Amino acid sequence: MIELLLFFLLILLASVLQTSSGFGFSIMATPFLLMLFSPPEAMQINIVLSLVISLALIWKIRSDVDFALLKKVVIGSIVGAPLGSFIFTLVDLPTFKLIIAIILIGVTILLMKNFTIRPSKKRDYGVGFLSGLLTTSIGMAGPPLLLYFAGTQKNKENTRATSIAYFIFIYLISLLFQLLIEGTSKTVWMNSLYALPLVLCGLVLGQILFKRLNQKLFTKMIYILLLVAGVFLLGQSVVAMF
């Protein structure tokens, strides 16, 4: 009973976060889902619910999507995803996660100190490459986009809409790979179904929160999400090593 209540609360909060920022569902949900389900089940529930949120939002916010940037990020991720799969099978993942965590935390601190990134065509492709690589290696597509959007000082509307549009693409691909390689289970789909009413509540509450967030608060939220993601990866790598 307690586990079920924890699951519902987690899904509600993560849905609010994803709806209001365009990010955050995986960052917030993954550590707790791994406590309740096996890794493949946790990953698939995460992907399914993230897709539901993204598909529910995209039509309403489509006018805010930076389609020129989205195209380059998608192309970059198509190149990066196979390399991520290679890393997953051959490289020591705890060490790789440790390196990513240190870079992520370090760059976030620089951004908090007003470090900026100049947008360019090569960097647009590059952030897509890194996002695709991290999606198939450690299951986290968001951090490279978060860093890039924060560093280039994109407004909150573009950040949320472009991120959600990209996640629809990358998570559909990820889910397909999961189903083909790992298979699936009744647990995944039943728990995703149980979570849908909470996801819908999260969509409504997240939209209200988004309208009340000014750009400064939105940027602070992004920094917090990046630091949480970095600390989570750091913790994972340390636990796996020892």
Phi and psi in degrees as GROMACS dihedral restraints (atoms count N, CA, C in turn):
[ dihedral_restraints ]
;  ai    aj    ak    al  type     phi  dphi    fc
    3     4     5     6     1   -64.1    20    10
    4     5     6     7     1   -40.5    20    10
    6     7     8     9     1   -62.8    20    10
    7     8     9    10     1   -38.6    20    10
    9    10    11    12     1   -66.9    20    10
   10    11    12    13     1   -43.2    20    10
   12    13    14    15     1   -64.0    20    10
   13    14    15    16     1   -40.0    20    10
   15    16    17    18     1   -62.4    20    10
   16    17    18    19     1   -42.1    20    10
   18    19    20    21     1   -61.8    20    10
   19    20    21    22     1   -46.4    20    10
   21    22    23    24     1   -64.2    20    10
   22    23    24    25     1   -43.6    20    10
   24    25    26    27     1   -63.7    20    10
   25    26    27    28     1   -42.8    20    10
   27    28    29    30     1   -59.7    20    10
   28    29    30    31     1   -46.5    20    10
   30    31    32    33     1   -64.9    20    10
   31    32    33    34     1   -40.6    20    10
   33    34    35    36     1   -62.1    20    10
   34    35    36    37     1   -49.9    20    10
   36    37    38    39     1   -65.1    20    10
   37    38    39    40     1   -41.5    20    10
   39    40    41    42     1   -66.9    20    10
   40    41    42    43     1   -34.5    20    10
   42    43    44    45     1   -68.7    20    10
   43    44    45    46     1   -40.3    20    10
   45    46    47    48     1   -61.3    20    10
   46    47    48    49     1   -43.9    20    10
   48    49    50    51     1   -64.4    20    10
   49    50    51    52     1   -45.7    20    10
   51    52    53    54     1   -64.2    20    10
   52    53    54    55     1   -41.6    20    10
   54    55    56    57     1   -68.2    20    10
   55    56    57    58     1   -38.7    20    10
   57    58    59    60     1   -81.9    20    10
   58    59    60    61     1   -23.3    20    10
   60    61    62    63     1  -118.1    20    10
   61    62    63    64     1   -22.2    20    10
   63    64    65    66     1    90.0    20    10
   64    65    66    67     1   -11.3    20    10
   66    67    68    69     1  -130.6    20    10
   67    68    69    70     1   180.0    20    10
   69    70    71    72     1   104.0    20    10
   70    71    72    73     1   -23.1    20    10
   72    73    74    75     1   -61.3    20    10
   73    74    75    76     1   -51.5    20    10
   75    76    77    78     1   -65.0    20    10
   76    77    78    79     1   -41.8    20    10
   78    79    80    81     1   -61.2    20    10
   79    80    81    82     1   -40.9    20    10
   81    82    83    84     1   -84.0    20    10
   82    83    84    85     1   -40.6    20    10
   84    85    86    87     1   -80.3    20    10
   85    86    87    88     1   -36.2    20    10
   87    88    89    90     1   -55.8    20    10
   88    89    90    91     1   -49.4    20    10
   90    91    92    93     1   -58.6    20    10
   91    92    93    94     1   -38.5    20    10
   93    94    95    96     1   -80.1    20    10
   94    95    96    97     1   -36.9    20    10
   96    97    98    99     1   -63.0    20    10
   97    98    99   100     1   -34.0    20    10
   99   100   101   102     1   -67.9    20    10
  100   101   102   103     1   -21.7    20    10
  102   103   104   105     1   -78.1    20    10
  103   104   105   106     1   -22.8    20    10
  105   106   107   108     1  -104.7    20    10
  106   107   108   109     1   -24.7    20    10
  108   109   110   111     1  -134.4    20    10
  109   110   111   112     1   167.4    20    10
  111   112   113   114     1   -67.8    20    10
  112   113   114   115     1   157.2    20    10
  114   115   116   117     1   -53.1    20    10
  115   116   117   118     1   -46.0    20    10
  117   118   119   120     1   -63.5    20    10
  118   119   120   121     1   -39.7    20    10
  120   121   122   123     1   -66.3    20    10
  121   122   123   124     1   -43.3    20    10
  123   124   125   126     1   -60.9    20    10
  124   125   126   127     1   -43.5    20    10
  126   127   128   129     1   -62.6    20    10
  127   128   129   130     1   -44.5    20    10
  129   130   131   132     1   -70.9    20    10
  130   131   132   133     1   -39.6    20    10
  132   133   134   135     1   -61.5    20    10
  133   134   135   136     1   -43.2    20    10
  135   136   137   138     1   -57.6    20    10
  136   137   138   139     1   -49.1    20    10
  138   139   140   141     1   -65.3    20    10
  139   140   141   142     1   -45.8    20    10
  141   142   143   144     1   -60.4    20    10
  142   143   144   145     1   -48.0    20    10
  144   145   146   147     1   -70.9    20    10
  145   146   147   148     1   -35.6    20    10
  147   148   149   150     1   -62.6    20    10
  148   149   150   151     1   -39.7    20    10
  150   151   152   153     1   -64.9    20    10
  151   152   153   154     1   -41.6    20    10
  153   154   155   156     1   -58.2    20    10
  154   155   156   157     1   -47.1    20    10
  156   157   158   159     1   -63.1    20    10
  157   158   159   160     1   -46.7    20    10
  159   160   161   162     1   -63.9    20    10
  160   161   162   163     1   -43.7    20    10
  162   163   164   165     1   -67.4    20    10
  163   164   165   166     1   -34.9    20    10
  165   166   167   168     1   -69.3    20    10
  166   167   168   169     1   -29.6    20    10
  168   169   170   171     1   -91.6    20    10
  169   170   171   172     1   -30.8    20    10
  171   172   173   174     1   -60.6    20    10
  172   173   174   175     1   -37.8    20    10
  174   175   176   177     1   -63.4    20    10
  175   176   177   178     1   -39.5    20    10
  177   178   179   180     1   -71.2    20    10
  178   179   180   181     1   -32.6    20    10
  180   181   182   183     1  -108.9    20    10
  181   182   183   184     1    11.9    20    10
  183   184   185   186     1   -57.7    20    10
  184   185   186   187     1   -31.1    20    10
  186   187   188   189     1   -69.1    20    10
  187   188   189   190     1   -17.2    20    10
  189   190   191   192     1   -91.2    20    10
  190   191   192   193     1    -5.1    20    10
  192   193   194   195     1   -71.6    20    10
  193   194   195   196     1   132.0    20    10
  195   196   197   198     1   -86.4    20    10
  196   197   198   199     1    90.3    20    10
  198   199   200   201     1   -68.0    20    10
  199   200   201   202     1   -31.4    20    10
  201   202   203   204     1   -64.2    20    10
  202   203   204   205     1   -44.8    20    10
  204   205   206   207     1   -67.8    20    10
  205   206   207   208     1   -42.6    20    10
  207   208   209   210     1   -57.3    20    10
  208   209   210   211     1   -43.2    20    10
  210   211   212   213     1   -59.1    20    10
  211   212   213   214     1   -44.7    20    10
  213   214   215   216     1   -69.4    20    10
  214   215   216   217     1   -38.3    20    10
  216   217   218   219     1   -65.0    20    10
  217   218   219   220     1   -41.4    20    10
  219   220   221   222     1   -63.4    20    10
  220   221   222   223     1   -45.7    20    10
  222   223   224   225     1   -61.0    20    10
  223   224   225   226     1   -44.4    20    10
  225   226   227   228     1   -60.9    20    10
  226   227   228   229     1   -40.1    20    10
  228   229   230   231     1   -70.0    20    10
  229   230   231   232     1   -30.5    20    10
  231   232   233   234     1   -63.8    20    10
  232   233   234   235     1   -35.4    20    10
  234   235   236   237     1   -75.1    20    10
  235   236   237   238     1   -39.8    20    10
  237   238   239   240     1   -75.5    20    10
  238   239   240   241     1   -30.0    20    10
  240   241   242   243     1   -59.6    20    10
  241   242   243   244     1   -45.2    20    10
  243   244   245   246     1   -61.2    20    10
  244   245   246   247     1   -36.9    20    10
  246   247   248   249     1   -65.6    20    10
  247   248   249   250     1   -36.3    20    10
  249   250   251   252     1   -62.5    20    10
  250   251   252   253     1   -39.8    20    10
  252   253   254   255     1   -63.3    20    10
  253   254   255   256     1   -39.8    20    10
  255   256   257   258     1   -62.3    20    10
  256   257   258   259     1   -44.9    20    10
  258   259   260   261     1   -60.9    20    10
  259   260   261   262     1   -42.4    20    10
  261   262   263   264     1   -59.6    20    10
  262   263   264   265     1   -37.4    20    10
  264   265   266   267     1   -87.6    20    10
  265   266   267   268     1   -27.6    20    10
  267   268   269   270     1  -116.6    20    10
  268   269   270   271     1   -25.3    20    10
  270   271   272   273     1   -95.6    20    10
  271   272   273   274     1   151.0    20    10
  273   274   275   276     1   -68.0    20    10
  274   275   276   277     1   103.9    20    10
  276   277   278   279     1   -63.1    20    10
  277   278   279   280     1   -40.6    20    10
  279   280   281   282     1   -57.2    20    10
  280   281   282   283     1   -41.9    20    10
  282   283   284   285     1   -65.8    20    10
  283   284   285   286     1   -42.1    20    10
  285   286   287   288     1   -62.0    20    10
  286   287   288   289     1   -43.7    20    10
  288   289   290   291     1   -63.9    20    10
  289   290   291   292     1   -37.7    20    10
  291   292   293   294     1   -62.3    20    10
  292   293   294   295     1   -44.0    20    10
  294   295   296   297     1   -62.6    20    10
  295   296   297   298     1   -46.3    20    10
  297   298   299   300     1   -61.9    20    10
  298   299   300   301     1   -41.8    20    10
  300   301   302   303     1   -62.0    20    10
  301   302   303   304     1   -45.2    20    10
  303   304   305   306     1   -64.0    20    10
  304   305   306   307     1   -43.6    20    10
  306   307   308   309     1   -63.1    20    10
  307   308   309   310     1   -45.0    20    10
  309   310   311   312     1   -61.3    20    10
  310   311   312   313     1   -48.1    20    10
  312   313   314   315     1   -65.7    20    10
  313   314   315   316     1   -42.3    20    10
  315   316   317   318     1   -62.3    20    10
  316   317   318   319     1   -47.5    20    10
  318   319   320   321     1   -66.7    20    10
  319   320   321   322     1   -37.5    20    10
  321   322   323   324     1   -61.0    20    10
  322   323   324   325     1   -42.6    20    10
  324   325   326   327     1   -62.7    20    10
  325   326   327   328     1   -40.0    20    10
  327   328   329   330     1   -61.1    20    10
  328   329   330   331     1   -43.1    20    10
  330   331   332   333     1   -63.4    20    10
  331   332   333   334     1   -37.4    20    10
  333   334   335   336     1   -66.1    20    10
  334   335   336   337     1   -23.0    20    10
  336   337   338   339     1   -92.9    20    10
  337   338   339   340     1    19.3    20    10
  339   340   341   342     1    74.5    20    10
  340   341   342   343     1    22.2    20    10
  342   343   344   345     1   -69.3    20    10
  343   344   345   346     1   135.2    20    10
  345   346   347   348     1  -120.6    20    10
  346   347   348   349     1   158.1    20    10
  348   349   350   351     1  -117.2    20    10
  349   350   351   352     1   129.3    20    10
  351   352   353   354     1   -82.4    20    10
  352   353   354   355     1   119.5    20    10
  354   355   356   357     1   -65.6    20    10
  355   356   357   358     1   143.6    20    10
  357   358   359   360     1  -154.4    20    10
  358   359   360   361     1   164.5    20    10
  360   361   362   363     1   -60.4    20    10
  361   362   363   364     1   -44.0    20    10
  363   364   365   366     1   -64.4    20    10
  364   365   366   367     1   -39.6    20    10
  366   367   368   369     1   -69.8    20    10
  367   368   369   370     1   -33.3    20    10
  369   370   371   372     1   -60.6    20    10
  370   371   372   373     1   -47.8    20    10
  372   373   374   375     1   -65.3    20    10
  373   374   375   376     1   -38.8    20    10
  375   376   377   378     1   -63.2    20    10
  376   377   378   379     1   -41.2    20    10
  378   379   380   381     1   -68.6    20    10
  379   380   381   382     1   -33.1    20    10
  381   382   383   384     1   -65.7    20    10
  382   383   384   385     1   -42.2    20    10
  384   385   386   387     1   -57.8    20    10
  385   386   387   388     1   -49.0    20    10
  387   388   389   390     1   -64.8    20    10
  388   389   390   391     1   -38.2    20    10
  390   391   392   393     1   -65.2    20    10
  391   392   393   394     1   -44.2    20    10
  393   394   395   396     1   -63.0    20    10
  394   395   396   397     1   -41.5    20    10
  396   397   398   399     1   -62.3    20    10
  397   398   399   400     1   -45.3    20    10
  399   400   401   402     1   -72.4    20    10
  400   401   402   403     1   -28.5    20    10
  402   403   404   405     1   -62.3    20    10
  403   404   405   406     1   -47.4    20    10
  405   406   407   408     1   -86.3    20    10
  406   407   408   409     1   -12.5    20    10
  408   409   410   411     1   -97.9    20    10
  409   410   411   412     1   -46.5    20    10
  411   412   413   414     1  -125.9    20    10
  412   413   414   415     1     2.4    20    10
  414   415   416   417     1    76.9    20    10
  415   416   417   418     1    23.6    20    10
  417   418   419   420     1  -129.3    20    10
  418   419   420   421     1   100.4    20    10
  420   421   422   423     1   -83.3    20    10
  421   422   423   424     1   -22.9    20    10
  423   424   425   426     1   -74.9    20    10
  424   425   426   427     1   -41.7    20    10
  426   427   428   429     1   -52.7    20    10
  427   428   429   430     1   -44.3    20    10
  429   430   431   432     1   -61.0    20    10
  430   431   432   433     1   -40.4    20    10
  432   433   434   435     1   -65.2    20    10
  433   434   435   436     1   -44.0    20    10
  435   436   437   438     1   -57.8    20    10
  436   437   438   439     1   -46.9    20    10
  438   439   440   441     1   -60.9    20    10
  439   440   441   442     1   -45.4    20    10
  441   442   443   444     1   -67.4    20    10
  442   443   444   445     1   -45.8    20    10
  444   445   446   447     1   -65.9    20    10
  445   446   447   448     1   -38.7    20    10
  447   448   449   450     1   -67.9    20    10
  448   449   450   451     1   -42.3    20    10
  450   451   452   453     1   -68.3    20    10
  451   452   453   454     1   -31.6    20    10
  453   454   455   456     1   -92.3    20    10
  454   455   456   457     1     1.3    20    10
  456   457   458   459     1    59.4    20    10
  457   458   459   460     1    43.8    20    10
  459   460   461   462     1   -68.3    20    10
  460   461   462   463     1   145.5    20    10
  462   463   464   465     1   -71.5    20    10
  463   464   465   466     1   163.8    20    10
  465   466   467   468     1   -64.7    20    10
  466   467   468   469     1   -32.8    20    10
  468   469   470   471     1   -67.0    20    10
  469   470   471   472     1   -47.8    20    10
  471   472   473   474     1   -64.6    20    10
  472   473   474   475     1   -42.1    20    10
  474   475   476   477     1   -59.3    20    10
  475   476   477   478     1   -50.6    20    10
  477   478   479   480     1   -65.2    20    10
  478   479   480   481     1   -49.6    20    10
  480   481   482   483     1   -67.0    20    10
  481   482   483   484     1   -44.4    20    10
  483   484   485   486     1   -67.0    20    10
  484   485   486   487     1   -38.3    20    10
  486   487   488   489     1   -63.6    20    10
  487   488   489   490     1   -46.8    20    10
  489   490   491   492     1   -63.9    20    10
  490   491   492   493     1   -41.2    20    10
  492   493   494   495     1   -61.6    20    10
  493   494   495   496     1   -41.0    20    10
  495   496   497   498     1   -66.8    20    10
  496   497   498   499     1   -41.1    20    10
  498   499   500   501     1   -63.1    20    10
  499   500   501   502     1   -32.9    20    10
  501   502   503   504     1   -58.4    20    10
  502   503   504   505     1   -45.1    20    10
  504   505   506   507     1   -65.1    20    10
  505   506   507   508     1   -54.4    20    10
  507   508   509   510     1   -69.9    20    10
  508   509   510   511     1   -34.4    20    10
  510   511   512   513     1   -76.3    20    10
  511   512   513   514     1   -31.4    20    10
  513   514   515   516     1   -62.3    20    10
  514   515   516   517     1   -43.6    20    10
  516   517   518   519     1   -64.0    20    10
  517   518   519   520     1   -44.1    20    10
  519   520   521   522     1   -63.1    20    10
  520   521   522   523     1   -41.8    20    10
  522   523   524   525     1   -64.9    20    10
  523   524   525   526     1   -40.0    20    10
  525   526   527   528     1   -60.6    20    10
  526   527   528   529     1   -46.1    20    10
  528   529   530   531     1   -62.0    20    10
  529   530   531   532     1   -41.5    20    10
  531   532   533   534     1   -60.2    20    10
  532   533   534   535     1   -46.9    20    10
  534   535   536   537     1   -65.8    20    10
  535   536   537   538     1   -37.3    20    10
  537   538   539   540     1   -75.3    20    10
  538   539   540   541     1   -37.7    20    10
  540   541   542   543     1   -93.7    20    10
  541   542   543   544     1   -48.8    20    10
  543   544   545   546     1   -91.8    20    10
  544   545   546   547     1   -22.6    20    10
  546   547   548   549     1    77.2    20    10
  547   548   549   550     1  -168.1    20    10
  549   550   551   552     1  -147.0    20    10
  550   551   552   553     1  -176.2    20    10
  552   553   554   555     1  -147.4    20    10
  553   554   555   556     1   163.4    20    10
  555   556   557   558     1   -61.7    20    10
  556   557   558   559     1   -33.1    20    10
  558   559   560   561     1   -56.5    20    10
  559   560   561   562     1   -43.1    20    10
  561   562   563   564     1   -59.6    20    10
  562   563   564   565     1   -50.4    20    10
  564   565   566   567     1   -77.9    20    10
  565   566   567   568     1   -33.7    20    10
  567   568   569   570     1   -68.6    20    10
  568   569   570   571     1   -44.1    20    10
  570   571   572   573     1   -70.1    20    10
  571   572   573   574     1   -33.2    20    10
  573   574   575   576     1   -64.5    20    10
  574   575   576   577     1   -39.7    20    10
  576   577   578   579     1   -66.0    20    10
  577   578   579   580     1   -44.2    20    10
  579   580   581   582     1   -60.2    20    10
  580   581   582   583     1   -32.4    20    10
  582   583   584   585     1   -80.5    20    10
  583   584   585   586     1   -15.1    20    10
  585   586   587   588     1   -56.0    20    10
  586   587   588   589     1   -45.3    20    10
  588   589   590   591     1   -58.5    20    10
  589   590   591   592     1   -36.6    20    10
  591   592   593   594     1   -68.9    20    10
  592   593   594   595     1   -37.3    20    10
  594   595   596   597     1   -62.3    20    10
  595   596   597   598     1   -42.6    20    10
  597   598   599   600     1   -64.0    20    10
  598   599   600   601     1   -41.3    20    10
  600   601   602   603     1   -62.4    20    10
  601   602   603   604     1   -40.6    20    10
  603   604   605   606     1   -63.7    20    10
  604   605   606   607     1   -35.6    20    10
  606   607   608   609     1   -62.4    20    10
  607   608   609   610     1   -45.0    20    10
  609   610   611   612     1   -66.3    20    10
  610   611   612   613     1   -49.5    20    10
  612   613   614   615     1   -65.5    20    10
  613   614   615   616     1   -37.6    20    10
  615   616   617   618     1   -65.2    20    10
  616   617   618   619     1   -37.7    20    10
  618   619   620   621     1   -65.1    20    10
  619   620   621   622     1   -40.6    20    10
  621   622   623   624     1   -63.0    20    10
  622   623   624   625     1   -44.2    20    10
  624   625   626   627     1   -63.8    20    10
  625   626   627   628     1   -41.7    20    10
  627   628   629   630     1   -59.2    20    10
  628   629   630   631     1   -41.3    20    10
  630   631   632   633     1   -66.5    20    10
  631   632   633   634     1   -25.8    20    10
  633   634   635   636     1   -91.8    20    10
  634   635   636   637     1   -11.6    20    10
  636   637   638   639     1   -82.4    20    10
  637   638   639   640     1   124.5    20    10
  639   640   641   642     1   -84.4    20    10
  640   641   642   643     1   173.0    20    10
  642   643   644   645     1   -61.3    20    10
  643   644   645   646     1   -36.8    20    10
  645   646   647   648     1   -65.2    20    10
  646   647   648   649     1   -46.1    20    10
  648   649   650   651     1   -66.6    20    10
  649   650   651   652     1   -37.6    20    10
  651   652   653   654     1   -61.1    20    10
  652   653   654   655     1   -44.8    20    10
  654   655   656   657     1   -62.9    20    10
  655   656   657   658     1   -40.7    20    10
  657   658   659   660     1   -61.7    20    10
  658   659   660   661     1   -39.1    20    10
  660   661   662   663     1   -61.1    20    10
  661   662   663   664     1   -41.3    20    10
  663   664   665   666     1   -61.3    20    10
  664   665   666   667     1   -45.1    20    10
  666   667   668   669     1   -61.0    20    10
  667   668   669   670     1   -42.0    20    10
  669   670   671   672     1   -62.6    20    10
  670   671   672   673     1   -44.2    20    10
  672   673   674   675     1   -61.1    20    10
  673   674   675   676     1   -41.9    20    10
  675   676   677   678     1   -64.1    20    10
  676   677   678   679     1   -43.3    20    10
  678   679   680   681     1   -65.7    20    10
  679   680   681   682     1   -40.5    20    10
  681   682   683   684     1   -62.0    20    10
  682   683   684   685     1   -43.9    20    10
  684   685   686   687     1   -61.5    20    10
  685   686   687   688     1   -42.6    20    10
  687   688   689   690     1   -64.4    20    10
  688   689   690   691     1   -44.4    20    10
  690   691   692   693     1   -65.5    20    10
  691   692   693   694     1   -39.3    20    10
  693   694   695   696     1   -61.2    20    10
  694   695   696   697     1   -47.5    20    10
  696   697   698   699     1   -63.4    20    10
  697   698   699   700     1   -40.0    20    10
  699   700   701   702     1   -61.1    20    10
  700   701   702   703     1   -45.3    20    10
  702   703   704   705     1   -63.0    20    10
  703   704   705   706     1   -42.8    20    10
  705   706   707   708     1   -58.7    20    10
  706   707   708   709     1   -46.2    20    10
  708   709   710   711     1   -67.1    20    10
  709   710   711   712     1   -40.6    20    10
  711   712   713   714     1   -65.4    20    10
  712   713   714   715     1   -45.2    20    10
  714   715   716   717     1   -60.5    20    10
  715   716   717   718     1   -43.7    20    10
  717   718   719   720     1   -65.7    20    10
  718   719   720   721     1   -33.0    20    10
  720   721   722   723     1   -74.7    20    10
  721   722   723   724     1   -31.1    20    10
